[in-house]
Amino acid sequence: MTTVVIGTPGDRRSVLFAAACRSSGLPEPRLVPWTDVLRGSPLVLDPGDLLRIDSPGEDPAADALLRGPGHPARVGGGAVWYWTFTAALARIDASAARAGARLLGDVEDIAVMFDKRRSHARLLAAGVPVPAALPPARNYAELRSLMDGAGERRVFAKPAHGSSASGVVALRTAPGGRVRAVTSAATTPSGLFNSLRLQTYESERDVAALIDALAPDGLHVERWLPKATVDGRVFDLRVVVIGGEPTHAVVRTSRSPMTNLHLGGARGDLGAVQRALGENGWRRALDVCARAAACFPGSPMVGVDLLVLMGLKRFAVCEVNAFGDLLPGLLGLPGTSADGLDTYTAQVRATLPESAPACTT
């Protein structure tokens, strides 16, 4: 039996998963580059092989194969990316079935998690608290009409197939035609590009151009819920759920509407959040995350982005992530099956039980 990883050579996810296998007394996984899969190379598997699908991100060559040639930092092309990605997932699934290999994750779950509209609908149907969503908008004028009809002054407009906050817009409107949009998308003569510094647009003409450029790929629009604060900064939680159990949690704080760490967010004090929520509140927060992950029963790991709302009494799931385990140095929550383990070692233990006796912490 061999563990096979579809990933990117040198990518931190693949490197950390391989290290977790070695520390657990398992052989080095065999890495199949995403570029090979996307070019249609046959996936060679043997009966009994275990196949892990990792993120195709952080690889310009894979990005070009997924959404066409162009600068990897450009915003857009999400619909083409999604079609190509899900077609590749289907080929991987078929190859595993023919070979008698076992997938460590369900390809349909992954496909749903990479479509914000489908994942929101699945969570909502299961009774998981999520921000209210508006109907699809094809352009800025339609979005404003939908917002006015719903009485919404503040929304998040998200590319349906985006990740890492690419193209996400925190939009605020006010009487008198005033608008304010905060986004990672920077407007350049060559189009929209991701920026590591958040951009603010306050001209309605600029905001309309921004939304109109994003809308053709599909937008998921949600009510902007007010987040709770800790130490004067808004925060949310990334909670990793492994085997149905919330095992790892990190606090992401920011002075902007977006808490992503690569956009200026910072890790916060988990202990301070737990104390603010109290034992019952913390237990309820983790329960919401477990319920969200349960909506994807074929996925041994789900990364859940949890909003803690102002007042610290209510919660809402704003994202679910198929590859949300890249949290270097973060150890499992005390009292869980991952206590003292990083996210990858915890997954090796959960999905490769034969490794448990040799697993080290």
N, C-alpha and C positions, 0 to 999 in steps of 0.2 A: 504493500500500500504506500502510495506517495501522496503528499499534500502538494497540490498545484495551485498557484496563485496567479490570477490574471491581473496584472498591475503594470507599473511603470518602473523600469530599472532605476535604482537610486532614490525612488520616492520614499518619503519617510514612513508611510504606512507599510509598504512592503518590507522595508528595512526593520521596522520595529516588530512586525509580525514574525519575520524570520528569526529575530533575536529571541522572541518569546518561545518559539518552537525549540530552539537550541537549548535555552535555559530549562525547558521542560523535558529534556532528554530525547527529543524527537529529531529526525534527520532534517537537514536544510530543505525548505520547500523549493519546488521547481517553479521558477517564474516564467510565465508566458507574457510577453509584452502586449499591451493593448493594441499597439500598432500592427502586430501580426494578425490579431483577431480582426481588426477593422479592414485590413487589406485582403481578408478572405483566406488566410493560410489555414490549412486543416489543423484542428485542435486534437493533438495526439494524447489520448487518455487510455488507461488500462482499467479493467474491472476492479472495483474497490477503491480507486483513487478518490481522494477528497478534494473538491474544487472550491476555492474561495475566490469570489469576485471582489476586486478592490476598485478604487476610484480611478478613472482615466484622466483625472485632472493633473495639473502641473507638468504637462507634457505638450509642448507646442506641436509636435508632429501628430500626436493623437488628436489634438484640437483641430488641426487642419483637415484630418480625415473625417472628423465628426461633423463639422459645419462649413467646410470649404476653406480654401486658402485665405490668409489674411493675418493681421497682427493678433497674437493670442490675447492681448489686453482689450481688444475691441468688445463693445457691448452689442448684443444682438445675435441673430442666427440661432436662437434657442429652439425654434420649431424644427429646423433641419437637424440640429444636434440631437434632439429628442428622438426623431424618427430614426436616425442612423444608430443611435445608442440602443434603442429598444429592439431594432432588427438584429443587432449584434447579440443582445441578451438572448433572443429567441434561438439564434444559431448555437450559442454556448449551451443552452438548455438541451437542445436536440442532440448535440455532440455528447454531452454527459449521459443522456438516456441511452444512446446507441452503444456507448462503451461500458455501461454499467457502473459509471462513476457516480459519486454522491455530491450534490451541490450543497455547500454550506450557506444556504440562503435561497429564497424563492425569487425568481426573476420577475414575476408579476408584482410582487411586493416592491421590488426595487423600482419598477416602472411607475407604479402608483406614487411612490415617495418622490419621484422626480417630476411629478405633475402636481403642482400646488392645488389646482382645482379639484382633481380627483382625490388627493389625500385629505383635503378639507372636507369634502363630501363624505368620505368614509368615516372620518372622525366624528362628524356631526351626526351621522346615522347611528353611531354607536353610543351617542350621548356624552362624548368627551367634550368638555368646554372648549370652544374655539371662538375667535372674534367673528362677529357677524360679517358675512360676505355680501358684496353687491353683485348684481348681474354683470356679465362680461361687457366691457366697453371697447369699442373699436377705434376711438380717438378721444382727444381731449374734450371736445364739445359734448360728446356722449357721456363721458365720465362726469363732467360737471352737472349734466342734466340728471344723471342717476344719483349723484350726491345730493343735489337739491331735493329730488323726489323722496329720498330717504331721510332727509334732515341731517345729513352728515357734513360736518365742517372739517373733519380731519380723517384722513385715510392713509393706509399704506397701499401703494400700487406696486405689485411685484410681478416681474416676468414669470410666466407660468412654469417655465422650465429652467429658471436660473438657480444659481447657488452662490454662496459666499457673498451675498448681498449685491451681486452684480446687477445693476440697473434698477435696484429697489428705490422707490421714491416715497419719502414721507411728505405728504401733501397737506397743507393747511390753507383754508380759505377764510375770508372774513368779509363782512359787508363793505360795500363800496368798491368791489372788484379786486380787493387785495388778495394776493396769493403768496405762498412761500413753499418752496420745494427744497428738501434736503436729500441728496443722493450721492452715491459713489460715482455716478456717470458724469464725466467731464465732456463738455461740448467743444469739439475742435473742428477745424476746416475739413478734416478727413472723416468726421463722424463722431460717434460717442465712444469714449474709452474709459475703462475702469481707472479710477484714481485711488491712491492710498490716503488721500485727504478728501474729506467730504466736501461737496460743492453745494452752494446755496443759490437758488434762482428766485428772484422776487418780481420779475417782469412777467406778466401773463403771456406775452408773446413767447418768451423763452421757455416758460413752463409748458405751454401748448406744444411747442416744437419738440420738447423732451418727450412728453407723453405720446405724441403722434409718431415719434420715431420708435418707441418701444412697443406700441400697441399691436402692430402687425404680427408679432410673434406670439401674441396672447398675453393678457394680463389677468392676474388674480388680485382683486381689490378687497381689502378688509378694513373694518372699522379700526381706527387708531385708538387703542385702549391705553389709559394712563397707567404707567408703571409705578410701582413703589420705589422708594429711594433708600439707600443706605450710605451713610457718610456724605450726604449731599449729592449723590450720583444715582441716576436711575439704573436699575439692574434687571437682568433676567437670569435664567438658569439653563445651562446645557446639562442634561441628565442622560447618562448612558444606561440603557436597559439591556441586560444580557440574560438570555434564557428566561425572560419575563420578570426579572428582578432588577430594580434600580440599583446599580452598583457603584456608579461614579457620578459626581456632580461638581460643576465648576460655576462660580458666580462671575458673570460678565457685566461690568459696570461702564457707564459712559456719561458724559455731559451732553451728548447729542442723542437724537432719536434712535440711533443704531448702536448696538453694543458689540458688534463683531470686533474681535481682538485685532485684526489686521487693519481696521479702520479707526484706530485710536482708542478702542475699548481696552479695559484693563481687568485682570482677574481681581475679584473682590474677596472679602473675608467670609468664607462659608460659615464659620462659627457664628459670626455676627448675624447672618441671615437666619440661621437656625434658632438663635436666641430670640430674634425679633418675631419669628413665626410661632415660636413655642413648640412644644413636643407634638401637640395635636395638629397644628398648622403644617409642620414639617412632614408629618405622616400623611396628611391629606395631599400635600404637594407631590410626594413620591407616588401616592396612589393614582393621581391623575396621569403621571408619566407612565406607570405600569399599564393603565387602561389604554393609553394612546398606543403603546407598543403592542398590546394585545390585538389591535386592529390589523397587525401585520404578522400573523401567526407563523408564517414560513421564514421569518427573519430572526436569526439567533441574536442579532444586535440591532438596536434602533437608537439613534440619538434624538432626544426630544428637547426642543427649545420651549421652555415654559415661562410664560409671563406671570409674574407675581404682581397683582394689581394694587393700585393705591389703596391703602387701608390694611393691606396684608391679610385679607380675608378670602379673596377670590383668586382663581387661577385660570389661565387659558393657554392652550397649546397653539403656538404660532407657526411651528415648523416641525416636521419629522425628517430625519436624515438617514439615508441608507449607509452613508460612510461618515458618520458623525463621531468616530472613535479616536480621532487624532488629537489627543490631549497628553502630550509628552510630560512625563514626570508626575502625573496625577495618579494617586493610589486609591484603591477602592474604599468605600465607606465602611467604617467600623461596624462589625456585626453582620456584614453581608458575606456571601460566598467569595467575594473579591477582596475582602479585607487585606490590605497590604500588597495587592497586586495591581499592576498597570492594566489598561484596558485590553491590551493584546494578550497578555498572559492569562487574564481572566477569561477571554474568549477561547484560548487554546484549552484551558481546563474544562470549559463548558461544552465545547464542541468536539474535542478529542479526548474522551474520558481516559483512554489508555495512557495519556501523559500525566495524569494526576499524581501517581505515586512518586514520580521523579521531579515534579514541579517544585521550583524553589521560589522563595520570595526575597 
